[in-house]
Amino acid sequence: MFENAEISKEGIWRYNDCIECKVRIVKWHILYGTGDYEDAPDIANDKEIECYYVLQESIQEKGKFPIYRGGFLSMQEAIEDAEKCTFQKIIWSVIAQ
């Protein structure tokens, strides 16, 4: 889904204190809605807006990022969510722009 997304930030965390996994924050142009007709239109429908998604690398299949969360309207929100989900501080690397 996010194959062409710009990677804004990438980091490392350790699953079970021994398996190193990557996490990425990508910039995307669509804030996906729920798609649920029972939700209000501003929640149910997709919006074209710059936002961020957190992608987590698979523990079993290195290099694949099947788990994603978002969209966040700021990079800081995405960072906080990533660290909340991994229950630890992530070691972030600098991404050249």
Secondary structure as the mmCIF struct_conf table of DSSP 4:
data_model
#
loop_
_struct_conf.conf_type_id
_struct_conf.id
_struct_conf.beg_label_comp_id
_struct_conf.beg_label_asym_id
_struct_conf.beg_label_seq_id
_struct_conf.end_label_comp_id
_struct_conf.end_label_asym_id
_struct_conf.end_label_seq_id
TURN_TY1_P TURN_TY1_P1 GLU A 3 ASN A 4
STRN STRN1 GLU A 6 TYR A 15
TURN_TY1_P TURN_TY1_P2 ASN A 16 CYS A 18
STRN STRN2 ILE A 19 LEU A 31
TURN_TY1_P TURN_TY1_P3 TYR A 37 GLU A 38
BEND BEND1 ASP A 39 ASP A 39
HELX_RH_AL_P HELX_RH_AL_P1 PRO A 41 ALA A 44
BEND BEND2 ASN A 45 ASN A 45
STRN STRN3 LYS A 47 GLN A 56
BEND BEND3 ILE A 59 GLU A 61
TURN_TY1_P TURN_TY1_P4 LYS A 62 GLY A 63
STRN STRN4 ILE A 67 PHE A 72
BEND BEND4 LEU A 73 SER A 74
HELX_RH_AL_P HELX_RH_AL_P2 MET A 75 THR A 86
TURN_TY1_P TURN_TY1_P5 PHE A 87 PHE A 87
BEND BEND5 GLN A 88 GLN A 88
STRN STRN5 ILE A 91 SER A 93
HELX_LH_PP_P HELX_LH_PP_P1 VAL A 94 ALA A 96
#
